[in-house]
Amino acid sequence: HAGSLTLPLAQISEEFNKLYPDVEILSEGAGSQTTIHKHTELGRECGIIASADYTIIPQLMFPQYADWYITFACNRMVIAYTDSSQFADEVDKDNWYEILQREGVKYGRADPDQDPCGYRTLMVWQLAEDFYNAPGLYGKLYGVENKDIMRPKSVDLIALLESGDLDYAFEYSSVAAQHELNFVDLPPQIDLSSEEFKDYYARAEVKVKGKKPGEFLTKKGEPIVYGVTIPKNFPQQEIAIAWIDFLLSPEGRAIMEANGQPPITPATNDKSKLPDRLKKYVE
């Protein structure tokens, strides 16, 4: 599953186990693309794949490894920092891009080829260039030596923030809140949270690694929506379906909400392909 789902899904599995005490649930967090590649390229068996971007399920898994997904939560991009970050007392939604360019300030992001938070960070930078009327901003932030620090997944940046190796990190608001970090709320025009601005978001695009080596996907900006599926070849389909049923239930939704990942009205690519037990959740 996505690294940003680590805490809420652990709580959901714990509650699920009270209903199904005989089921052992093993979970592993990584960037969402890495999570999918573990199954599709490395042949790792798993019963559930939960991604921070529902769109990479069809792009990387259909039709061979899965043929449906269901969406379940949203999020927004923020800039996390600590009390000891440089310019912590000054940074805000209007000046963050200027502060990141100051000498000695280090900022972190996830790898866009492994983690949707990584390509979403680059989209925020692209949108910010226009929103703040700051031409060339993307190029001034991207790949700057000793400033622009990249790690495989966004949650890997938290330890670097806490140790002072980073001043700022581009994260989901839920992750920043779960780890009790300070964060800059970005304007909704650039934080990838709002249906209202989806046409504006779509102007941003980032090329990332595709299904096979040498292949690429072009990701367009859109509101952040999480999705989940069950790989076709998983032998215990019923128990995986029961887990997703719990995730989408009022109890599961309440856990997501409490973790700062607000649940949404679930949607799917094809209701006819959804397991019967999950059809009640979609229109």
C-alpha positions in Angstrom: 0.0 0.0 0.0 0.9 3.6 -0.3 3.3 4.9 2.4 0.8 7.6 3.3 -1.8 4.9 4.2 0.5 3.2 6.8 -1.2 4.5 9.9 -4.9 4.4 8.9 -4.7 0.9 7.3 -3.0 -0.5 10.4 -5.9 0.7 12.5 -8.4 -0.6 9.9 -6.7 -4.0 9.9 -6.7 -4.1 13.7 -10.5 -3.5 13.8 -11.0 -5.9 11.0 -9.2 -8.6 13.0 -11.8 -8.2 15.8 -14.4 -9.4 13.3 -12.1 -12.0 11.6 -9.6 -13.1 14.3 -8.2 -16.0 12.3 -6.9 -13.8 9.5 -3.3 -12.7 9.6 -2.8 -9.4 7.8 0.7 -8.5 6.6 1.2 -5.0 5.2 4.0 -3.3 3.5 4.2 0.4 2.6 6.0 1.9 -0.3 5.5 4.5 -3.0 2.3 3.4 -4.9 4.1 2.7 -8.2 6.7 0.6 -6.3 3.9 -1.2 -4.5 2.3 -2.2 -7.8 5.6 -3.1 -9.5 6.3 -5.5 -6.5 3.3 -7.5 -7.7 3.4 -7.1 -11.5 7.2 -7.2 -12.0 8.6 -9.1 -9.0 5.7 -11.5 -8.8 5.0 -10.8 -5.1 1.6 -12.2 -4.1 -0.7 -9.8 -2.4 -4.4 -9.7 -1.6 -5.0 -5.9 -1.7 -3.2 -3.0 -3.4 -4.1 0.4 -2.1 -2.7 3.3 -4.1 -2.5 7.1 -3.3 -3.5 7.6 -7.0 -6.3 5.5 -8.2 -5.4 6.2 -11.9 -2.2 4.2 -11.7 -4.2 1.0 -11.0 -5.6 0.9 -14.5 -2.4 2.3 -16.0 -0.1 -0.2 -14.5 -2.3 -3.3 -13.7 -5.1 -3.5 -16.3 -5.9 -5.8 -17.9 -3.5 -8.5 -16.9 -3.3 -8.1 -13.1 -6.6 -6.5 -12.2 -9.8 -5.2 -14.0 -11.5 -3.0 -11.4 -10.7 -0.5 -8.7 -12.8 1.5 -6.2 -11.9 4.9 -4.9 -12.1 5.7 -1.2 -10.3 8.8 0.1 -8.8 12.2 -0.8 -6.0 14.3 0.4 -4.1 17.6 -0.3 -0.5 18.7 -0.8 1.2 20.7 1.9 4.7 21.8 2.9 5.7 20.2 6.2 8.4 21.7 8.5 9.5 21.8 12.1 10.1 24.5 14.6 13.8 24.3 13.9 13.4 24.6 10.1 15.1 27.7 8.7 12.6 30.6 8.4 10.0 28.6 10.2 8.6 31.7 11.8 8.3 33.4 8.4 7.1 30.8 5.9 3.5 31.0 4.7 1.3 30.3 1.6 2.4 33.4 -0.1 6.2 33.2 0.3 7.2 29.5 0.5 8.6 29.4 -3.0 10.8 32.4 -2.3 12.0 30.9 1.0 12.9 27.5 -0.6 15.2 29.4 -3.0 17.2 31.1 -0.1 20.7 30.0 0.4 21.2 26.9 2.6 17.5 26.0 2.7 17.0 22.3 1.9 13.7 20.8 0.8 12.6 17.2 0.1 10.3 15.4 -2.2 9.4 11.8 -3.1 10.7 10.1 -6.3 8.1 10.7 -9.0 8.9 7.3 -10.6 8.0 5.5 -7.3 5.5 7.6 -5.5 2.5 9.7 -6.6 3.4 12.3 -4.0 6.6 12.8 -6.0 4.9 13.7 -9.3 2.3 15.7 -7.4 5.0 17.8 -5.9 6.3 18.6 -9.4 2.8 19.5 -10.4 2.5 21.9 -7.4 5.7 23.6 -8.6 4.4 23.9 -12.2 1.0 25.3 -11.0 2.8 27.6 -8.5 4.8 29.2 -11.4 1.5 30.4 -12.9 -0.5 31.1 -9.7 2.2 33.3 -8.2 3.2 34.7 -11.5 6.8 33.5 -10.9 8.2 32.6 -14.4 10.9 29.9 -14.3 10.1 28.8 -10.8 10.0 25.1 -11.6 13.5 25.2 -13.0 14.7 27.2 -10.0 13.5 24.5 -7.6 14.1 21.3 -9.6 17.3 19.3 -9.2 19.2 22.1 -7.4 22.3 20.5 -5.9 22.4 20.2 -2.1 18.9 21.8 -1.9 16.4 19.5 -3.8 16.6 16.2 -1.9 14.7 13.1 -3.2 13.8 9.9 -1.4 11.8 6.9 -2.7 8.6 7.7 -0.8 7.2 10.8 0.9 7.1 9.3 4.4 10.9 8.7 4.1 11.3 12.5 4.3 9.9 12.8 7.9 13.0 11.4 9.6 15.1 13.9 7.6 12.9 16.8 8.7 13.0 15.7 12.3 16.8 15.3 12.3 17.2 18.8 10.7 18.7 17.4 7.4 15.7 19.0 5.6 14.0 22.3 6.3 10.9 21.6 4.3 9.2 18.5 2.8 6.3 18.2 0.3 3.8 15.9 1.9 0.1 15.1 2.1 -1.7 17.0 4.8 -2.7 13.7 6.5 1.0 12.6 6.8 2.1 15.9 8.3 -0.8 15.9 10.8 -0.3 12.2 11.8 3.4 13.0 12.5 2.5 16.3 14.3 4.6 18.4 12.0 3.9 22.1 11.2 2.8 22.6 7.6 2.0 25.4 5.2 -1.5 25.2 3.8 -1.2 25.8 0.0 -4.0 27.6 -1.9 -6.6 25.2 -3.3 -5.6 26.3 -6.8 -2.3 24.4 -6.4 -2.8 21.8 -3.6 -4.5 19.2 -5.8 -7.5 18.9 -3.4 -10.4 20.4 -5.1 -12.8 19.3 -7.8 -13.5 23.0 -8.4 -10.0 23.5 -9.8 -9.6 20.2 -11.7 -9.3 22.0 -15.1 -6.6 24.2 -13.7 -4.7 21.3 -12.2 -4.8 19.5 -15.6 -2.4 22.0 -17.0 0.4 20.4 -15.0 2.0 17.3 -16.4 4.9 15.0 -15.4 6.4 12.1 -17.3 7.1 9.0 -15.1 8.2 5.4 -15.7 5.5 3.2 -17.2 4.7 -0.5 -17.1 7.9 -1.7 -18.6 11.5 -0.4 -18.6 11.8 2.3 -21.2 8.1 3.0 -21.2 6.7 6.3 -19.9 3.3 7.6 -18.6 2.3 11.2 -18.8 0.5 12.1 -15.5 -1.8 15.1 -15.7 -2.7 17.1 -12.6 -6.0 16.2 -11.0 -7.5 16.1 -7.5 -5.9 13.6 -5.2 -8.0 10.4 -4.9 -7.0 7.1 -3.4 -8.0 3.7 -4.9 -7.9 0.1 -4.0 -8.1 -3.2 -5.9 -7.6 -7.0 -5.5 -5.1 -8.7 -7.9 -6.9 -11.2 -10.1 -4.7 -14.2 -9.1 -5.1 -13.8 -5.3 -6.5 -17.1 -4.1 -8.4 -15.8 -1.1 -10.6 -13.3 -2.9 -13.5 -13.5 -0.3 -11.4 -12.3 2.6 -9.8 -9.5 0.6 -13.3 -8.4 -0.4 -14.4 -8.5 3.2 -11.4 -6.2 4.1 -12.3 -3.7 1.5 -15.9 -3.9 2.6 -14.7 -2.9 6.0 -12.6 -0.1 4.6 -15.6 1.4 2.9 -18.0 0.8 5.8 -18.9 3.6 8.2 -16.4 2.3 10.7 -13.6 2.3 8.1 -14.6 5.7 6.8 -14.4 7.1 10.3 -10.9 5.8 10.7 -9.8 7.4 7.4 -11.5 10.7 8.5 -9.7 10.6 11.9 -6.4 10.2 10.1 -7.0 13.3 8.0 -7.8 11.4 4.8 -11.4 12.3 4.2 -13.5 9.5 2.7 -15.3 10.2 -0.6 -18.3 8.7 -2.3 -16.7 5.6 -3.9 -16.5 5.4 -7.6 -15.3 2.6 -9.9 -14.2 2.0 -13.5 -16.9 -0.7 -14.2 -19.6 -1.6 -11.7 -20.1 -5.0 -13.5 -16.6 -6.0 -12.7 -16.8 -5.1 -9.0 -17.2 -7.9 -6.5 -21.0 -8.2 -5.6 -20.3 -7.4 -2.0 -18.8 -4.0 -2.9 -21.5 -2.9 -5.5 -23.6 -1.3 -2.8 -21.0 1.5 -2.4 -21.2 2.9 -5.9 -24.1 4.6 -7.7 
